[in-house]
Amino acid sequence: MAEPSPASAARHPALPSGDDFRALFTASLDALLVTEPDGGILAANAAACRLFDRTEEELRRIGRNGVVDTSDPRLAAALAERARTGRFHGIIGLVHRDGTRFEGEVSTAVFRDVSGALRTSMVIRDVTERLRYERALVQADQFRHATLDALTVHLCVIDEAGTILLVNQAWRDFAAANDLRLPGAGRGLNYLAVCDAAAGPDAAIAAEFARGLRAILRGAQASFELEYPCHSPGTPRWFVGRATGFSEDAGRRAVVVHADITARKLAEMALQASEARFRSVVEDQTEVICRFQADGTFTFVNDVYCRLFGKSRAELIGRRWQPKALAEDLPHITAQLATLSPAHPVVVIENRAHTQPGGVRWMQWINRGFFDDTGRLREIQAVGRDIHERKQVELEHHAAREQLRALAARLQVVREEERTMVAREIHDVLAQDLTRLKIDLVWLQRRLEEARSSLPRRSLAARVAEMSQATDAVICSVQRLATGLRPAVLDAFGLCAAVEWQTRDFESHVGIRCALHLPAEEPPLDRAAATAAFRILQESLTNVARHAHATEVVVEMQQADRQLILRIHDNGCGISPGALLTPISIGLAGMRERAQLLGGILTIDGVTDGGTTVELRLPLGGAEASRPPHEDSAR
């Protein structure tokens, strides 16, 4: 873009005479225009050409209205003022070559050139950025004042001499509410002088606060805080004064804040009174009471706790409870305390504790957890009582019950051994004797048939035949008796064969169809477990025959998870919960006892008109696996 040269500027007849003025016009960094009163541009310097992005010829051609925003209402006011006073200084809208609008600071004045014609001079500066910064500063200042006024604390800013420079709305409201007739709500007063002039009971507090402020203003410390009472007639009040220092170009400053903490102080006093009442109540209790943090650190113990454990309160507070419990009980205690939650804040734990030196006693603790707003455990209160005597009775009762279980197990073994012995005796002795008798009778019958006298022979033969039949019946009865006492198939061929024999025998004698499902391999059960499973099967089938009114029974036996699972299901009427209280429940209890003696579980489920299911679960892998004995020993 072409710019006017000094030579061309010298040729402008509109410019005032004088080489110095012409040089100034050309070299000025501000945009300079010389115009006619009607708006025609006569001359423009290089800065004006750059500002409007036009050549001087273009500016002369478009005139004033080509570079000003004619829609700006300030333009008419500016022209009117210049017409009235001969000059104008202010801001109006201007337009770049591309049509974009900007703010310009314009100084214009009317003068006469050497020929006596009226002319106007215009000095123009682009103040868009300056105005933007000024607006930003104003907005920042408004934001600062709005923020300070939104605070509920009483706030002021003082300079290094102590003079109050600024106060917020809360400060002004406090001054008005307390009838403090201060010009500007205290602005301009010397804060330090007011503190120094304090008298009466407030003098010591004011002096201490003034010392802190002076240390901040000297730069000796960064901040200061002081709580103090400020009671009014009939109304107790407390405040906290805080001061923080900062530096500006003009020197040190301090922000002074006074916050009303009356509600907090009243709450603290109420809490202290409540804690005192709580402590008096707790100390009067006979229970052992303590409080501890989530990591186990004691925060409170009552006198009963101290006496029980032979320690003073000073020896316990700040230390952990874990050493008081027996080491072997700690995992259980820790696991139980870990279950505390806002939904389940209480857990009861029984454990042993080291009481006075050398003593170990059983204690029951009711532990209540206290949680913060995020659900994190903050503290636990434990109320304990000595249950040592009760626990000793329980342990003795448990030991006695275990002894009874062992005795019952032994009796069961002895009973089975006796049955086995009786069955073997009947089978090996009585049955053989009867068989021998049968042989003798047959021999006698043959001899009688060979005799010559037919009449007595027929009579004797008939008699002998009757004896033989009776002997056969005795033999069958003996065999049934032996099988009932101890089925030989269980000892000879194992549990699977015994279960199959029992279900087939039940089906043939009772007439209820039996479906049987057996594992491919014999389960590794010891003799006692195999016997228990077989007896439970017998008892279950007996109950089906007597009470179920069933038409079908399903017997399943399988191995899973190192357990034998024996399941007997019928399609009968189903056992009801009330039936468990009838005499039939005695037999069911015996079945459960058999299972429990061997570490197993027996469950009985019944659905009305849906049948009953008896399920036995026994652990596999006994010391003496159930297997068929050698053929020679099975006789």
C-alpha positions in Angstrom: 0.0 0.0 0.0 1.4 3.4 -1.0 2.1 5.9 1.8 2.7 9.6 1.4 6.3 10.7 1.3 7.6 13.8 3.0 7.8 15.4 -0.4 4.2 14.8 -1.2 3.2 15.9 2.3 5.0 19.1 1.7 2.8 19.7 -1.4 -0.5 19.4 0.6 -2.0 22.9 0.5 -4.3 21.8 3.4 -1.5 21.4 5.8 -0.4 24.3 8.0 2.8 25.9 6.9 6.0 25.0 8.6 8.5 22.3 7.9 8.4 21.1 11.5 4.7 20.5 11.4 4.9 18.7 8.1 7.6 16.4 9.5 5.6 15.7 12.6 2.5 15.0 10.5 4.4 12.5 8.4 6.3 10.7 11.2 3.5 10.5 13.8 2.6 7.1 15.1 -0.9 8.2 15.6 -3.3 8.3 12.6 -3.7 11.9 11.4 -6.3 13.2 9.0 -6.9 16.7 7.8 -10.5 17.1 6.6 -13.0 19.7 5.5 -15.9 20.5 7.8 -18.3 18.5 5.5 -16.2 15.3 5.8 -13.9 15.4 2.8 -10.4 14.1 3.6 -7.7 16.4 2.4 -4.6 14.6 3.8 -3.7 11.4 5.6 -0.4 10.4 7.1 1.2 6.9 6.9 -0.2 5.8 10.3 -3.7 6.6 9.0 -3.1 4.6 5.9 -1.9 1.6 7.9 -4.8 1.9 10.4 -7.5 1.8 7.7 -5.5 -0.3 5.2 -6.0 2.2 2.4 -3.8 4.5 0.3 -4.0 8.2 0.9 -5.8 8.6 -2.5 -8.4 6.0 -1.4 -9.0 7.9 1.8 -9.4 11.2 0.0 -11.9 9.5 -2.4 -14.1 7.8 0.3 -14.0 10.7 2.7 -14.8 10.7 6.4 -17.9 8.7 6.1 -15.9 5.8 4.5 -13.9 5.3 7.7 -16.4 6.0 10.5 -19.3 3.9 11.5 -22.1 6.1 10.4 -24.6 4.0 12.4 -22.8 4.8 15.7 -25.0 7.3 17.6 -21.9 8.8 19.1 -20.9 10.2 15.7 -23.7 12.7 15.6 -23.0 13.8 19.2 -19.3 14.2 18.4 -20.0 16.3 15.3 -22.5 18.5 17.2 -20.0 19.1 20.0 -17.3 20.0 17.5 -19.6 22.4 15.7 -20.5 24.0 19.0 -17.1 24.2 20.7 -14.7 23.8 17.8 -13.3 20.6 19.1 -14.1 17.0 20.3 -12.3 14.2 22.2 -13.9 10.8 22.7 -14.5 7.3 21.3 -16.5 6.5 18.2 -16.8 3.5 16.0 -14.5 3.2 13.0 -14.4 0.8 10.0 -11.5 -1.1 8.5 -11.1 -1.7 4.8 -12.7 -5.2 5.1 -15.7 -3.7 6.9 -14.8 -4.9 10.4 -15.7 -2.3 13.1 -13.3 -1.1 15.8 -13.2 1.4 18.5 -11.2 4.5 17.9 -10.2 7.3 20.3 -10.6 10.5 18.2 -9.3 14.0 19.0 -10.5 16.6 16.5 -10.3 20.4 16.3 -11.3 23.1 13.7 -8.6 25.4 12.3 -8.0 27.7 9.3 -5.2 26.9 6.8 -2.9 29.6 5.3 -5.6 30.5 2.8 -8.1 31.1 5.6 -10.3 28.1 4.7 -11.8 26.1 7.6 -10.2 22.7 8.2 -10.4 20.0 10.9 -7.6 17.9 12.3 -8.3 14.3 13.5 -5.9 12.3 15.7 -7.1 8.7 15.8 -5.9 5.8 17.9 -7.2 2.1 17.8 -8.2 1.5 21.4 -10.0 -1.8 20.9 -7.5 -3.8 23.0 -7.3 -1.1 25.6 -11.0 -1.1 26.0 -11.1 -4.8 26.1 -8.5 -4.8 28.9 -10.4 -2.1 30.7 -13.6 -4.0 30.5 -11.8 -7.1 31.8 -10.5 -5.1 34.7 -13.9 -3.8 35.5 -15.4 -7.3 35.3 -12.7 -8.7 37.4 -13.2 -5.9 40.0 -17.0 -6.6 39.9 -16.3 -10.3 40.3 -14.0 -9.7 43.2 -16.5 -7.4 45.0 -19.4 -9.9 44.3 -17.3 -12.7 45.6 -16.3 -10.8 48.7 -19.8 -9.7 49.3 -21.1 -13.2 49.0 -18.9 -14.4 51.9 -20.7 -14.7 55.2 -17.5 -13.8 57.1 -16.7 -10.2 58.0 -13.7 -9.2 55.8 -11.5 -6.2 55.3 -8.2 -5.4 53.7 -5.7 -3.2 55.4 -2.4 -1.6 54.2 0.9 -1.8 56.0 0.0 1.2 58.2 -3.2 -0.6 59.3 -5.6 1.6 57.3 -8.8 -0.2 56.1 -8.9 -0.1 52.3 -11.8 -2.4 51.6 -14.7 -4.1 53.4 -17.3 -6.6 52.2 -21.1 -6.6 52.6 -21.0 -8.9 55.7 -18.7 -6.3 57.4 -21.0 -3.5 56.4 -24.1 -5.4 57.6 -22.4 -6.2 61.0 -21.6 -2.5 61.4 -25.2 -1.5 60.7 -26.7 -4.2 62.9 -24.5 -3.2 65.8 -25.1 0.5 65.4 -21.5 1.3 64.5 -21.8 4.7 62.9 -18.6 4.5 60.9 -18.1 6.5 57.7 -17.9 4.0 54.8 -18.5 1.2 57.3 -14.9 1.7 58.6 -13.0 2.3 55.3 -10.2 4.8 56.1 -10.0 3.9 59.8 -6.8 2.6 61.2 -7.5 -1.0 62.3 -4.4 -1.2 64.4 -5.3 2.1 66.2 -8.7 0.7 67.1 -7.1 -2.4 68.5 -4.6 -0.4 70.5 -7.4 1.8 71.9 -9.5 -1.2 73.2 -10.1 -1.1 76.9 -11.7 -3.4 79.5 -11.9 -7.2 79.2 -11.4 -6.9 75.4 -8.0 -5.1 75.7 -5.9 -8.2 76.0 -7.5 -10.0 73.0 -7.3 -6.8 70.9 -3.6 -6.4 71.8 -2.8 -10.0 70.9 -4.6 -9.6 67.6 -2.7 -6.4 66.8 0.6 -8.1 67.6 -0.2 -10.8 65.0 -1.3 -8.2 62.4 1.9 -6.2 62.8 4.0 -9.4 62.4 2.2 -10.1 59.2 2.6 -6.6 57.8 6.3 -6.7 58.6 6.6 -10.0 56.7 7.6 -11.8 59.8 4.8 -14.4 59.5 2.4 -15.4 56.8 -0.8 -15.7 58.8 -2.4 -15.5 62.2 -5.5 -16.8 63.9 -7.2 -16.1 67.2 -10.5 -17.3 68.7 -12.2 -14.9 71.1 -15.6 -14.3 72.8 -17.7 -11.4 71.7 -20.8 -11.6 73.9 -23.7 -9.2 73.6 -26.3 -8.6 76.3 -28.2 -11.9 76.8 -26.5 -13.6 73.8 -23.3 -15.5 74.0 -21.2 -15.2 70.8 -17.7 -16.3 69.7 -15.6 -15.3 66.7 -12.4 -16.4 65.1 -10.1 -13.8 63.6 -7.8 -14.8 60.8 -5.3 -12.6 59.0 -3.2 -13.5 55.9 -0.6 -11.3 54.4 0.3 -10.5 50.7 2.4 -8.0 48.8 1.5 -5.5 46.1 3.5 -2.8 44.4 2.2 -0.3 46.9 3.5 -2.4 49.8 2.3 -5.1 52.2 -1.3 -5.8 52.7 -3.3 -8.1 55.0 -6.7 -9.7 54.6 -8.5 -9.7 57.9 -11.5 -12.1 58.4 -13.8 -12.4 61.4 -16.1 -15.5 61.3 -18.9 -16.1 63.7 -18.3 -19.6 65.3 -21.0 -19.4 67.9 -22.8 -22.4 66.5 -19.6 -24.4 66.5 -18.7 -23.4 70.1 -22.2 -24.1 71.4 -22.0 -27.5 69.7 -18.6 -28.2 71.2 -19.9 -27.2 74.6 -22.9 -29.5 74.2 -20.6 -32.3 73.0 -18.4 -31.8 76.0 -21.3 -31.9 78.4 -22.7 -35.0 76.6 -19.3 -36.7 76.8 -19.1 -35.9 80.5 -22.6 -37.4 81.0 -21.6 -40.4 78.9 -18.4 -40.8 80.8 -20.2 -40.7 84.1 -22.8 -43.3 82.9 -20.1 -45.5 81.4 -17.9 -45.4 84.6 -21.0 -46.4 86.7 -21.5 -49.6 84.5 -20.3 -53.0 85.5 -19.6 -53.9 81.9 -16.2 -53.6 80.3 -16.4 -50.7 77.8 -13.8 -49.5 75.4 -13.6 -47.5 72.1 -10.9 -48.0 69.5 -10.1 -46.8 66.0 -10.2 -48.9 62.9 -6.6 -50.0 63.4 -7.3 -51.1 67.0 -5.9 -48.0 68.8 -7.7 -47.3 72.1 -9.4 -44.0 72.4 -11.4 -44.7 75.6 -11.5 -47.3 78.3 -13.6 -47.3 81.4 -12.4 -48.1 85.0 -13.9 -51.6 84.8 -11.7 -52.3 81.7 -8.7 -51.0 83.5 -9.3 -53.2 86.6 -10.0 -56.3 84.5 -6.8 -56.0 82.5 -4.7 -54.6 85.4 -3.7 -51.5 83.5 -4.1 -47.8 84.0 -6.0 -45.6 81.5 -2.7 -43.9 80.5 -1.1 -47.3 79.8 -4.0 -48.3 77.4 -5.0 -45.1 75.5 -3.0 -44.8 72.3 -2.1 -48.5 72.3 -3.9 -51.4 70.5 -6.2 -54.0 71.8 -4.8 -56.9 69.8 -2.2 -58.0 72.4 -5.0 -58.4 74.9 -6.5 -61.3 72.9 -5.1 -64.8 72.5 -3.0 -65.0 69.4 -5.0 -68.0 68.1 -8.3 -66.1 68.4 -7.0 -63.0 66.5 -7.9 -64.3 63.0 -11.5 -65.0 64.0 -11.8 -61.6 65.7 -10.4 -59.7 62.8 -12.6 -61.5 60.3 -15.7 -60.7 62.4 -14.8 -57.0 62.8 -14.3 -56.8 59.0 -18.0 -57.6 58.5 -19.0 -54.3 60.1 -20.8 -52.0 57.7 -23.3 -49.1 57.8 -26.0 -51.7 57.0 -24.8 -54.1 59.7 -23.0 -52.0 62.3 -23.1 -54.6 65.2 -21.3 -57.9 65.6 -21.0 -60.1 68.7 -17.7 -61.9 69.2 -16.7 -64.4 71.9 -13.0 -64.8 72.5 -10.4 -65.4 75.1 -8.4 -62.5 76.6 -5.3 -62.0 78.8 -6.8 -60.4 81.9 -4.7 -59.7 85.0 -1.2 -61.1 84.8 -1.4 -64.8 84.2 -5.2 -64.9 83.7 -7.0 -66.0 80.6 -10.8 -65.6 80.5 -13.6 -65.9 78.0 -15.2 -62.6 77.1 -18.3 -61.7 75.0 -18.0 -58.4 73.1 -20.8 -56.5 71.5 -19.0 -54.4 68.9 -20.7 -51.4 67.2 -19.1 -49.6 64.3 -19.3 -45.9 63.7 -18.9 -44.7 60.1 -18.4 -41.4 58.3 -20.5 -40.0 55.5 -18.5 -42.0 52.9 -19.2 -45.3 54.7 -15.6 -45.6 56.0 -15.2 -47.2 59.5 -14.0 -44.5 61.9 -14.3 -46.1 65.4 -15.7 -49.2 67.2 -17.3 -49.3 70.6 -17.0 -52.6 72.4 -19.1 -53.6 75.4 -17.8 -56.8 77.0 -18.8 -59.1 79.8 -17.1 -62.0 81.4 -18.6 -65.3 80.2 -15.9 -67.5 81.5 -18.0 -69.7 83.7 -20.7 -70.0 81.1 -18.2 -70.9 78.5 -16.6 -73.5 80.7 -20.1 -75.1 81.2 -20.6 -75.0 77.4 -17.2 -76.6 76.7 -17.9 -79.3 79.3 -21.3 -79.9 77.8 -19.8 -80.1 74.3 -17.1 -82.5 75.6 -19.8 -84.6 77.2 -21.8 -84.6 74.0 -18.8 -85.6 72.0 -18.2 -88.5 74.5 -21.9 -89.5 74.1 -21.5 -89.4 70.3 -18.3 -91.6 70.6 -20.2 -93.9 72.9 -23.1 -94.1 70.5 -20.7 -94.8 67.7 -19.1 -97.6 69.7 -22.5 -99.0 70.6 -23.4 -99.0 66.9 -20.2 -100.9 66.1 -20.8 -103.3 68.9 -24.4 -103.8 67.8 -23.3 -104.6 64.3 -20.5 -106.9 65.5 -23.1 -108.7 67.7 -25.5 -109.0 64.8 -22.7 -110.3 62.6 -21.7 -112.8 65.2 -25.3 -114.0 65.7 -25.9 -114.3 62.0 -22.6 -116.2 61.6 -23.6 -118.5 64.5 -27.0 -119.2 63.1 -25.7 -119.7 59.7 -22.6 -121.8 60.6 -24.0 -123.8 63.5 -27.8 -123.9 63.7 -28.4 -124.1 60.0 -25.8 -126.9 59.7 -27.4 -128.8 62.6 -30.8 -128.5 60.9 -29.3 -129.6 57.6 -27.7 -132.6 59.3 -31.2 -133.4 60.8 -32.7 -133.1 57.4 -30.1 -135.6 56.1 -30.9 -138.0 58.9 -34.6 -137.8 58.3 -34.1 -138.5 54.6 -31.9 -141.5 55.4 -34.6 -142.7 57.9 -37.3 -142.3 55.3 -35.3 -144.4 52.8 -34.8 -147.2 55.3 -38.4 -147.3 56.2 -39.4 -147.7 52.6 -37.1 -150.7 52.3 -38.9 -152.5 55.3 -41.3 -155.3 54.6 -44.3 -154.2 56.6 -46.1 -151.7 54.4 -48.7 -150.3 56.9 -46.5 -149.0 59.6 -44.0 -148.0 56.9 -46.6 -145.7 55.3 -47.5 -144.2 58.6 -43.9 -143.6 59.5 -43.1 -142.3 56.1 -45.8 -139.7 56.3 -44.6 -138.7 59.7 -41.1 -138.4 58.5 -42.2 -136.3 55.5 -43.9 -133.9 57.8 -40.7 -133.6 59.9 -38.7 -133.0 56.8 -41.1 -130.2 55.7 -40.9 -128.6 59.1 -37.1 -128.8 59.0 -37.1 -127.0 55.7 -39.3 -124.3 57.1 -36.9 -123.9 60.1 -33.9 -123.6 57.7 -35.7 -120.9 55.7 -36.6 -119.0 58.8 -33.0 -119.2 60.1 -31.7 -117.9 56.7 -34.1 -115.0 56.8 -33.2 -114.2 60.4 -29.5 -114.3 59.5 -30.0 -112.0 56.5 -32.0 -109.5 58.6 -29.4 -109.3 61.2 -26.5 -108.8 58.8 -27.0 -109.3 55.1 -24.2 -111.5 53.9 -24.2 -109.8 50.5 -22.9 -106.6 52.1 -19.9 -108.3 53.5 -19.4 -110.6 50.6 -19.9 -108.3 47.6 -20.0 -104.7 48.9 -22.5 -101.8 49.2 -23.6 -101.7 45.6 -24.6 -105.3 45.6 -26.3 -105.0 48.9 -28.3 -101.9 47.7 -29.3 -103.8 44.6 -30.3 -106.9 46.7 -32.3 -104.8 49.2 -34.3 -102.8 46.5 -35.1 -106.0 44.6 -36.2 -107.7 47.8 -38.3 -104.7 48.7 -39.9 -104.6 45.2 -40.8 -108.3 45.3 -42.2 -108.3 48.9 -43.9 -104.9 49.0 -45.0 -104.6 45.4 -43.7 -101.0 44.9 -41.7 -100.6 41.7 -38.0 -99.6 42.3 -35.7 -97.8 39.9 -32.1 -98.2 40.7 -29.0 -96.2 39.6 -25.6 -97.4 40.9 -22.1 -96.1 40.2 -19.8 -98.1 37.9 -17.3 -98.7 40.7 -17.6 -99.7 44.3 -17.3 -96.5 46.5 -14.3 -96.5 48.8 -16.1 -96.7 52.1 -15.0 -98.3 55.3 -17.1 -101.0 57.0 -18.9 -98.6 59.3 -19.8 -96.2 56.6 -21.1 -98.9 54.3 -23.2 -100.4 57.1 -24.6 -96.9 57.9 -25.6 -96.3 54.3 -27.2 -99.7 54.0 -29.2 -99.3 57.3 -30.4 -95.8 56.2 -31.6 -97.3 52.9 -33.4 -100.1 54.9 -35.1 -97.5 57.2 -36.1 -95.3 54.3 -37.7 -98.1 52.4 -39.5 -99.2 55.5 -40.9 -95.7 55.9 -42.0 -95.7 52.3 -43.8 -99.0 52.7 -45.6 -97.9 55.9 -46.4 -94.2 55.3 -45.8 -93.0 51.8 -48.6 -94.6 49.8 -46.2 -94.6 46.9 -46.2 -96.5 43.6 -42.6 -96.0 42.7 -39.3 -95.5 44.5 -36.1 -94.2 42.8 -32.8 -95.2 44.5 -29.6 -93.4 43.3 -26.1 -93.8 44.5 -23.2 -91.8 43.1 -19.7 -90.4 44.0 -19.1 -86.6 43.7 -16.8 -84.2 45.4 -15.2 -87.0 47.5 -18.6 -87.9 48.9 -21.0 -90.8 48.6 -24.4 -89.5 47.8 -27.3 -91.9 48.4 -30.7 -90.5 47.4 -34.1 -92.3 48.0 -37.1 -90.6 46.4 -40.7 -91.8 46.4 -43.8 -90.4 44.6 -46.0 -90.7 47.6 -47.9 -88.2 49.7 -44.8 -86.5 51.0 -43.7 -85.9 54.5 -45.0 -82.7 56.2 -43.1 -80.6 58.7 -45.6 -81.7 61.4 -44.8 -85.4 60.7 -41.2 -84.7 61.9 -42.7 -84.4 65.4 -44.5 -87.8 65.3 -43.1 -91.1 66.4 -41.8 -91.6 62.9 -39.3 -88.8 63.7 -37.5 -91.1 66.1 -36.5 -93.3 63.3 -35.5 -90.2 61.2 -33.4 -89.0 64.2 -31.6 -92.3 64.3 -30.8 -92.0 60.6 -29.4 -88.5 61.1 -27.3 -89.8 64.1 -25.8 -92.6 62.0 -24.8 -90.0 59.4 -23.4 -87.5 61.9 -21.3 -90.2 63.6 -19.4 -90.7 60.4 -19.1 -87.0 59.5 -22.0 -87.1 57.0 -25.2 -85.2 56.5 -28.8 -86.5 56.1 -31.5 -84.3 54.7 -35.2 -85.1 54.4 -37.4 -83.0 52.1 -41.1 -83.5 51.5 -43.6 -81.9 49.2 -47.3 -82.5 49.8 -48.5 -84.9 47.1 -45.0 -84.6 45.6 -43.2 -87.3 47.5 -40.3 -87.4 49.9 -36.6 -87.3 49.2 -34.0 -88.7 51.7 -30.4 -87.7 50.8 -27.3 -89.1 52.6 -23.9 -87.6 52.0 -20.9 -89.4 53.5 -17.2 -88.6 53.1 -15.3 -91.1 50.9 -11.9 -92.7 51.6 -12.3 -94.3 55.0 -9.4 -96.1 56.6 -10.8 -99.5 55.7 -12.5 -99.4 52.3 -15.6 -101.4 51.8 -14.7 -104.3 49.5 -15.8 -107.9 49.1 -13.7 -110.1 51.3 -11.9 -113.1 50.0 -14.2 -115.9 48.9 -12.8 -118.3 51.5 -13.6 -115.9 54.3 -17.1 -115.2 53.1 -18.5 -118.6 54.0 
